[in-house]
Amino acid sequence: MLDPQHNFDFLKYRLDPSDDKELLNELMTAYGKDVWNYAFSITRKWDLADDITQEVFIKVFRNMHAFRRDASVKTWLLTITRNTAIDFKRSAFLRKVTLTDTYEEHGSRQSAERESLEQLAVNDLWKHVLQLPIKYREVIILFAHHQLSLKEIAQMLGVSEGTVKSRMFHARQKLTKMKEASL
């Protein structure tokens, strides 16, 4: 079984694309869960996270040759995940689904989305993290869950390290207030 911390730095130097399918399988095994979790944290929808994860690995397969030396493989994959999730959120299909979900939430039964969120968020802290606005939620998740450095997060999000630090500070403040309010 492949070690999840497997080093894929050889991607930076690979010349032979004949083993792309095997390499894709290794990447999916090593990082598939991270990609799905990050997609879910952005969209808060199980089915969209599934679709985004599939789309990410299709993009990776088509663009393995484009992997640059200035980022880790994990950062590269999470950047693709973020961009793909943003594209999905912009689509007209998503707007229609979101309106339908909102309508159903006001009905008498609990939505499947809400039940899924409750199952996924096994402790109060992560429940609170998932309630944060996206700009705060993603820095906390990238830092705490995916263990990216502030520099990597800044590069991924296209902002300065100072902005990442500021968002992290505000996210922690909001989490503290949420925790105090729930006591």
C-alpha positions as CSV (number, residue, x, y, z in Angstrom):
1,M,0.0,0.0,0.0
2,L,1.2,3.5,-0.9
3,D,2.3,5.7,2.0
4,P,0.0,8.8,2.0
5,Q,3.1,11.0,2.6
6,H,4.7,9.5,-0.6
7,N,7.0,12.0,-2.2
8,F,6.0,12.8,-5.8
9,D,8.9,15.2,-6.4
10,F,10.0,13.1,-9.3
11,L,7.0,14.6,-11.2
12,K,9.1,17.7,-11.6
13,Y,11.7,15.8,-13.6
14,R,9.7,13.2,-15.4
15,L,10.1,12.9,-19.1
16,D,8.3,9.7,-20.0
17,P,4.5,10.2,-20.1
18,S,3.8,6.5,-20.8
19,D,3.2,5.7,-17.1
20,D,0.6,8.5,-16.6
21,K,-2.3,6.1,-15.8
22,E,-0.3,4.4,-13.0
23,L,1.0,7.7,-11.7
24,L,-2.6,9.0,-11.7
25,N,-3.7,6.0,-9.6
26,E,-0.9,6.7,-7.1
27,L,-1.8,10.4,-6.9
28,M,-5.5,9.4,-6.3
29,T,-4.6,7.0,-3.6
30,A,-2.2,9.4,-1.9
31,Y,-4.3,12.6,-2.2
32,G,-7.8,11.6,-3.1
33,K,-9.2,12.0,0.4
34,D,-7.5,15.4,0.8
35,V,-8.9,16.7,-2.5
36,W,-12.4,15.5,-1.6
37,N,-12.3,17.0,1.9
38,Y,-11.1,20.3,0.6
39,A,-13.8,20.3,-2.1
40,F,-16.4,19.5,0.5
41,S,-15.2,22.3,2.8
42,I,-15.6,24.8,0.0
43,T,-19.0,23.6,-1.4
44,R,-20.5,21.9,1.7
45,K,-22.1,19.3,-0.6
46,W,-21.2,15.6,-0.8
47,D,-22.3,15.2,-4.4
48,L,-20.4,18.3,-5.6
49,A,-17.3,17.2,-3.7
50,D,-17.5,13.9,-5.6
51,D,-17.9,15.7,-8.9
52,I,-15.1,18.2,-8.2
53,T,-12.7,15.4,-7.1
54,Q,-13.4,13.5,-10.3
55,E,-12.9,16.7,-12.4
56,V,-9.6,17.5,-10.5
57,F,-8.1,14.2,-11.3
58,I,-9.2,14.4,-15.0
59,K,-7.4,17.8,-15.1
60,V,-4.4,16.3,-13.4
61,F,-4.2,13.5,-15.9
62,R,-4.5,15.9,-18.9
63,N,-2.0,18.3,-17.4
64,M,0.7,16.3,-15.6
65,H,3.3,17.8,-18.0
66,A,2.4,21.3,-16.6
67,F,3.4,20.5,-13.0
68,R,5.9,23.2,-12.0
69,R,8.9,22.9,-9.7
70,D,7.8,25.8,-7.5
71,A,5.1,24.0,-5.6
72,S,4.6,20.6,-3.8
73,V,2.3,18.1,-5.5
74,K,-0.2,18.5,-2.6
75,T,-0.3,22.3,-3.1
76,W,-0.7,21.8,-6.8
77,L,-3.6,19.4,-6.3
78,L,-5.3,21.6,-3.7
79,T,-4.9,24.6,-6.0
80,I,-6.6,22.7,-8.8
81,T,-9.3,21.7,-6.4
82,R,-10.0,25.2,-5.3
83,N,-10.2,26.5,-8.8
84,T,-12.4,23.7,-9.9
85,A,-14.7,24.3,-6.9
86,I,-14.9,28.0,-7.7
87,D,-15.8,27.1,-11.4
88,F,-18.5,24.7,-10.1
89,K,-19.9,27.4,-7.8
90,R,-20.2,29.8,-10.6
91,S,-22.1,27.4,-12.9
92,A,-25.8,27.9,-13.5
93,F,-26.5,24.3,-12.6
94,L,-25.2,25.0,-9.1
95,R,-27.3,28.1,-8.7
96,K,-30.4,26.0,-9.5
97,V,-29.4,23.2,-7.1
98,T,-28.7,25.7,-4.3
99,L,-32.1,27.4,-4.8
100,T,-33.8,23.9,-4.6
101,D,-31.8,23.0,-1.5
102,T,-32.8,26.3,0.2
103,Y,-36.4,25.7,-0.7
104,E,-36.3,22.2,0.8
105,E,-34.6,23.4,4.0
106,H,-37.6,25.5,4.8
107,G,-39.9,22.5,4.5
108,S,-40.8,20.2,7.3
109,R,-38.0,17.6,6.9
110,Q,-34.3,18.2,7.4
111,S,-32.2,18.4,4.3
112,A,-29.8,15.7,3.3
113,E,-27.1,18.4,3.1
114,R,-27.6,19.3,6.7
115,E,-27.6,15.7,7.8
116,S,-24.4,15.1,5.9
117,L,-22.7,18.1,7.5
118,E,-23.6,16.9,10.9
119,Q,-22.2,13.5,10.2
120,L,-19.0,14.9,8.8
121,A,-18.4,17.4,11.5
122,V,-17.7,15.0,14.3
123,N,-16.7,17.6,16.9
124,D,-17.9,21.1,17.7
125,L,-14.7,22.8,16.5
126,W,-15.0,21.5,12.9
127,K,-18.8,22.2,13.0
128,H,-17.8,25.8,13.7
129,V,-15.1,25.9,11.1
130,L,-17.6,24.8,8.4
131,Q,-19.9,27.7,9.4
132,L,-17.1,30.3,8.8
133,P,-17.3,32.5,5.7
134,I,-15.3,30.8,2.9
135,K,-12.2,33.1,3.1
136,Y,-11.7,32.2,6.8
137,R,-12.8,28.6,6.4
138,E,-10.3,27.8,3.7
139,V,-7.2,29.3,5.5
140,I,-8.1,27.3,8.7
141,I,-8.6,24.1,6.7
142,L,-5.5,24.5,4.6
143,F,-3.4,25.3,7.6
144,A,-4.8,22.9,10.3
145,H,-6.0,20.0,8.2
146,H,-3.7,20.0,5.1
147,Q,-0.8,21.5,7.1
148,L,0.3,23.9,4.4
149,S,2.6,26.7,5.3
150,L,1.4,30.3,5.3
151,K,3.5,30.9,2.2
152,E,1.9,27.9,0.4
153,I,-1.6,29.1,1.4
154,A,-0.8,32.6,0.1
155,Q,0.4,31.3,-3.2
156,M,-2.6,29.0,-3.6
157,L,-5.1,31.8,-2.8
158,G,-3.2,34.5,-4.8
159,V,-2.9,36.8,-1.7
160,S,0.0,38.0,0.4
161,E,1.2,36.1,3.5
162,G,0.0,39.1,5.5
163,T,-3.5,38.6,4.2
164,V,-3.4,34.9,5.1
165,K,-2.2,35.8,8.7
166,S,-5.0,38.4,9.0
167,R,-7.6,35.9,7.8
168,M,-6.3,33.3,10.2
169,F,-6.5,35.8,13.1
170,H,-10.1,36.8,12.2
171,A,-11.1,33.1,11.7
172,R,-9.7,32.2,15.2
173,Q,-11.6,35.2,16.7
174,K,-14.8,34.1,15.1
175,L,-14.3,30.5,16.2
176,T,-13.7,31.7,19.8
177,K,-16.9,33.7,19.7
178,M,-18.9,30.7,18.3
179,K,-17.5,28.4,21.0
180,E,-18.4,30.9,23.8
181,A,-21.9,31.3,22.3
182,S,-22.5,27.6,22.3
183,L,-21.5,27.1,26.0
